[in-house]
Amino acid sequence: MRTPTVVFDLDGTLVDTAPDLAHATNHALSRIGIPAVALETVRASVSHGARAMLVKALDIAGWTLPDAEIDDLLTHFLDFYGENIAVESRPYPDAVEVVKGLKGRGMRLAVCTNKREGMSRKLLKELGMLDLFSAVVGRDTLPVYKPDPGHLIGTVILADGDLGRTVMVGDSETDVLTAKAAGIPVIGVTFGYTHAPIASFGPDAVIDHYRDLANAVDMLAAARVKGG
């Protein structure tokens, strides 16, 4: 029997990226004279991507821009973020050690994120985490992205994982919806970026700290084998 496959979301799940994303947002806003917005005002938008963060920040500032101008701001955002991707971003407490432990047990690990693949790989590399994962699948890797279940299923396939023993780990409603649509159990983390408590979206398990992850993975993987 193959060991479980564990697929992680990135922002708000493996790494606390909100500070650097907020800096990039404010850099883009400064191009058109909008004062900086506070991190907490855009934090819940992180899981929806860079453009959503910009739109939220513009809304907070009372600005509405045509799509073309938002696209221009997004270009400035991405340029700045790419050069400052890991200034303040850090893995969540014990995340690296726990993920290494899962890998050491022979589990196949992957990342499925709506962040662009190049940015995701750069972030993980700068944090010394890239080699832990058999696949890193971003928003632009496949023709679809979360919450389309094909994004998660495609990630497992690219990682040469076992769809019948896969567990997802995420921090947002998008992650839960994606996993449920793919028929894959999902563990929600309480420390990420979401507009409501992660438990309210109905994940199969909830953890408050990475030290609880291994037990949750084992429980859900075993339940899949028993049920299938």
VOGU-3710 file (C-alpha; in Angstrom, 3 decimals, decimal comma):
1> mrtptvvfdl> 0,000/0,000/0,000  1,351/3,430/-0,948  1,977/6,024/1,716  -0,331/9,050/1,900  0,055/12,049/-0,352  -0,250/15,437/1,358  -1,002/18,534/-0,702  -0,498/21,941/0,897  -1,814/25,351/0,051  1,004/27,907/0,309
11> dgtlvdtapd> 0,012/31,407/1,469  -1,565/31,275/4,911  -0,956/27,533/5,217  2,761/26,819/4,893  4,064/30,376/4,948  2,867/33,622/6,504  3,282/35,777/3,408  0,832/38,555/4,275  3,431/41,174/5,338  5,330/41,054/2,033
21> lahatnhals> 2,098/40,920/0,035  0,847/43,992/1,891  4,103/45,827/1,156  3,705/45,001/-2,545  0,101/46,191/-2,463  1,082/49,503/-0,920  3,948/49,903/-3,368  1,484/49,552/-6,247  -0,994/51,955/-4,640  1,719/54,544/-4,138
31> rigipavale> 2,107/54,748/-7,927  -1,255/56,511/-8,097  -0,995/58,448/-4,859  -3,118/56,245/-2,596  -1,962/56,118/1,052  -0,848/52,779/2,449  -3,485/50,430/3,810  -3,060/48,385/6,977  -2,128/44,726/6,688  -5,242/43,528/8,492
41> tvrasvshga> -7,542/45,231/5,994  -6,300/43,110/3,095  -5,254/39,963/4,967  -8,453/38,036/4,227  -8,026/38,721/0,497  -4,667/36,933/0,269  -6,182/33,568/-0,635  -7,947/35,154/-3,618  -4,734/36,373/-5,230  -2,805/39,581/-5,858
51> ramlvkaldi> -5,468/41,219/-7,999  -8,103/40,676/-5,337  -5,825/42,294/-2,759  -5,432/45,343/-4,984  -9,161/45,600/-5,618  -9,858/45,340/-1,877  -7,284/48,014/-1,094  -8,741/50,312/-3,760  -12,212/49,775/-2,325  -10,971/50,658/1,163
61> agwtlpdaei> -9,460/53,845/-0,252  -12,711/54,668/-2,030  -11,256/54,251/-5,523  -12,690/52,464/-8,551  -10,431/51,908/-11,552  -10,958/50,400/-15,013  -9,674/46,876/-15,458  -6,779/48,060/-17,607  -5,514/50,346/-14,849  -5,842/47,578/-12,263
71> ddllthfldf> -3,837/45,350/-14,583  -1,152/48,043/-14,703  -1,079/48,186/-10,894  -0,853/44,404/-10,832  2,261/44,525/-13,005  3,925/46,912/-10,535  2,768/44,709/-7,666  4,283/41,573/-9,183  7,560/43,275/-10,106  8,025/44,593/-6,580
81> ygeniavesr> 6,864/41,386/-4,917  9,170/39,252/-7,009  12,137/41,271/-5,778  10,963/41,296/-2,148  9,241/37,946/-1,830  10,799/36,740/1,409  11,739/39,890/3,308  9,269/39,238/6,128  7,561/36,032/4,965  8,282/33,064/7,225
91> pypdavevvk> 7,084/29,461/7,532  4,560/28,982/10,310  5,964/27,690/13,614  7,242/24,097/13,285  5,985/23,835/9,686  9,370/22,961/8,212  10,180/20,355/10,850  6,768/18,694/10,582  6,807/18,639/6,790  10,297/17,128/6,858
101> glkgrgmrla> 8,953/14,503/9,243  6,146/13,567/6,850  8,610/13,327/3,984  10,908/11,208/6,143  8,058/8,755/6,598  7,888/8,331/2,834  4,875/10,537/2,179  4,601/12,256/-1,180  4,268/16,030/-0,671  3,074/18,764/-3,038
111> vctnkregms> 1,947/22,386/-3,127  -1,270/23,489/-4,823  -1,605/27,268/-4,773  -3,288/30,099/-6,627  0,008/31,957/-6,472  1,877/31,880/-9,769  4,193/28,882/-10,040  7,373/30,899/-10,578  6,668/33,079/-7,548  5,809/30,002/-5,476
121> rkllkelgml> 9,041/28,246/-6,372  11,080/31,372/-5,692  9,485/31,827/-2,262  9,986/28,183/-1,283  13,564/28,230/-2,530  14,436/31,367/-0,560  12,961/29,756/2,560  14,859/26,501/1,969  11,678/24,468/1,446  11,518/23,795/-2,293
131> dlfsavvgrd> 13,215/20,392/-2,186  10,589/19,058/0,228  7,940/18,887/-2,497  7,562/16,558/-5,459  5,418/19,117/-7,289  4,654/22,819/-6,965  1,552/23,692/-8,968  0,516/27,325/-9,268  -2,339/29,318/-10,695  -0,701/29,297/-14,119
141> tlpvykpdpg> 0,598/25,712/-14,198  -2,591/24,053/-15,430  -5,551/25,309/-17,486  -7,604/25,527/-14,250  -6,985/26,701/-10,701  -8,670/26,461/-7,304  -11,560/26,078/-6,594  -11,665/23,917/-9,730  -10,996/20,356/-8,486  -8,813/19,734/-11,526
151> hligtvilad> -6,147/21,921/-9,981  -5,839/19,665/-6,950  -6,212/16,434/-8,887  -3,615/17,607/-11,388  -1,244/18,434/-8,543  -1,480/14,893/-7,179  -0,849/13,451/-10,625  2,185/15,681/-11,219  3,553/14,651/-7,823  3,079/10,969/-8,738
161> gdlgrtvmvg> 0,881/10,708/-5,675  -1,993/8,437/-4,764  -5,388/10,067/-5,285  -6,966/7,377/-3,127  -4,799/8,318/-0,141  -4,447/12,073/-0,598  -5,126/14,639/2,109  -5,153/18,383/1,506  -4,095/21,083/3,988  -5,396/24,626/3,575
171> dsetdvltak> -6,480/27,778/5,325  -9,416/29,092/3,287  -12,901/28,388/2,030  -11,380/28,038/-1,448  -9,188/25,171/-0,246  -12,101/23,388/1,400  -14,332/23,784/-1,663  -11,572/22,511/-3,941  -10,878/19,438/-1,835  -14,552/18,577/-1,433
181> aagipvigvt> -15,143/18,914/-5,172  -12,196/16,574/-5,783  -13,442/14,041/-3,227  -10,331/14,521/-1,094  -10,413/15,069/2,699  -9,099/18,414/3,861  -7,450/19,675/7,035  -8,108/23,328/7,826  -5,549/25,416/9,712  -6,820/28,143/11,996
191> fgythapias> -3,877/30,529/11,609  -4,265/31,497/7,954  -6,133/34,090/5,922  -9,863/33,735/5,903  -12,871/36,002/6,426  -14,553/33,501/8,775  -13,368/30,675/11,062  -12,032/27,804/8,970  -14,280/25,340/10,831  -17,350/27,129/9,434
201> fgpdavidhy> -16,488/25,848/5,949  -16,691/22,199/6,994  -13,184/20,749/6,666  -12,725/17,141/7,747  -10,324/18,173/10,512  -9,039/21,415/12,005  -5,637/22,073/13,567  -4,327/25,050/15,505  -0,640/24,188/15,200  1,642/22,166/12,942
211> rdlanavdml> 2,455/19,801/15,787  -1,072/18,411/15,329  -0,729/17,836/11,575  0,795/14,355/11,461  -1,948/12,836/13,613  -4,652/14,508/11,510  -3,080/13,231/8,278  -2,810/9,709/9,676  -6,425/9,763/10,842  -7,860/10,943/7,527
221> aaarvkgg> -5,626/8,694/5,395  -6,604/5,676/7,490  -10,285/6,582/7,210  -9,978/6,686/3,416  -8,468/3,213/3,331  -11,118/1,852/5,667  -13,923/3,481/3,710  -12,610/2,596/0,292
//
